[in-house]
């Protein structure tokens, strides 16, 4: 099966710490995505988000800087995982978040890319803008 990669960058109006917490704290994650989340904060720990649509294992965690996960969607072929990396960089006015996802089944790239934009970046920006200092 052919696989490919996704790369996206988004600018968020808060600190890297707040972005890291939004991605790694199950309650905050569920609040901005609207789907149930269980997220271990340990390397080797499991996560499940969007009411089980996506699941995997944390491979590397560098608080406020980097999250690397073995990630799969429930509609992918059995045993198929991608490697997902969130990199957080402090910039003037907030954080630049860069997503890299390697090993995405070629037939799923558009749906997964669109999903990150629609179900993560848009609601995350909305939630964080409401909390950002004025």
C-alpha positions in Angstrom: 0.0 0.0 0.0 1.3 3.4 -1.0 1.9 5.9 1.9 2.8 9.6 1.9 3.3 12.4 4.3 1.4 15.5 5.5 3.0 18.7 6.7 1.0 21.7 8.1 1.9 24.8 10.0 -0.4 26.9 12.2 0.3 30.0 14.3 -1.5 30.1 17.7 -1.8 33.2 19.9 -0.5 31.6 23.1 2.6 30.1 24.6 4.1 26.7 23.6 3.1 25.5 27.1 -0.6 26.3 26.5 -0.5 24.5 23.1 1.3 21.5 24.5 -1.3 21.3 27.3 -4.2 21.5 24.8 -2.8 18.6 22.9 -1.8 16.4 25.9 -4.5 17.1 28.5 -7.5 14.9 27.8 -10.0 17.4 29.3 -8.7 20.4 27.3 -8.4 18.2 24.2 -12.0 17.0 24.5 -13.2 20.6 25.1 -11.8 21.9 21.8 -12.4 18.9 19.6 -15.8 17.9 21.0 -14.8 14.3 21.1 -13.8 12.1 24.1 -10.1 11.8 24.8 -7.9 9.6 26.9 -4.3 10.7 26.7 -1.3 9.3 28.7 1.3 11.9 29.5 4.1 9.2 29.5 6.4 7.9 26.7 5.0 4.5 25.8 1.6 5.5 27.1 -1.5 5.1 24.9 -3.9 7.7 23.7 -7.3 7.7 22.1 -9.1 10.8 20.8 -12.3 11.7 19.0 -14.2 9.0 20.8 -11.7 6.4 19.6 -11.4 7.5 15.9 -7.7 8.0 16.4 -5.4 6.1 18.7 -1.8 5.2 19.3 1.2 5.5 21.6 3.5 8.3 22.7 7.0 7.8 21.3 8.7 11.0 22.5 7.5 13.8 24.7 9.4 17.0 25.3 7.2 19.3 27.3 6.3 22.6 25.5 8.5 21.6 22.5 7.6 18.3 20.9 5.2 15.4 20.8 5.9 12.3 18.7 3.2 9.6 18.4 2.5 6.3 16.6 -0.9 7.3 15.3 -3.7 5.6 13.3 -7.3 6.3 12.4 -9.9 3.6 13.0 -10.8 3.4 9.3 -7.2 2.5 8.3 -6.2 -1.0 7.4 -5.4 -3.1 10.5 -1.9 -2.6 11.8 -1.3 0.5 9.7 0.2 3.3 11.8 1.8 6.7 10.9 4.4 8.7 12.8 3.0 12.0 13.9 5.2 14.9 15.2 4.0 18.1 16.6 6.8 20.7 16.9 6.2 23.8 19.0 8.3 27.0 18.5 7.9 30.2 20.4 7.5 33.1 18.1 6.5 36.8 18.6 2.9 36.8 19.6 2.6 33.1 20.3 3.5 29.7 19.0 4.2 28.1 15.6 3.0 24.6 15.6 4.3 22.3 12.8 2.7 19.0 12.2 4.5 16.2 10.3 2.7 13.0 9.7 4.7 10.2 7.9 3.2 7.0 6.7 -0.3 8.1 5.9 -2.1 5.7 3.4 -2.2 7.6 0.1 -6.0 7.2 -0.2 -6.5 8.9 3.2 -4.2 12.0 2.7 -7.0 14.5 1.7 -9.3 13.3 4.5 -6.6 13.4 7.2 -5.2 16.8 6.0 -8.7 18.3 5.9 -9.5 16.8 9.3 -6.5 18.4 10.9 -7.6 21.8 9.6 -11.3 21.5 10.4 -11.3 19.5 13.6 -8.0 20.6 15.2 -6.6 23.9 14.0 -9.9 25.8 13.6 -11.4 24.9 17.0 -8.0 25.1 18.7 -7.5 28.6 17.4 -11.0 29.6 18.5 -10.5 28.2 22.0 -7.0 29.7 22.5 -8.0 33.1 21.1 -10.7 33.4 23.7 -8.0 32.7 26.4 -5.3 34.8 24.8 -4.2 38.0 26.7 -5.6 41.1 25.1 
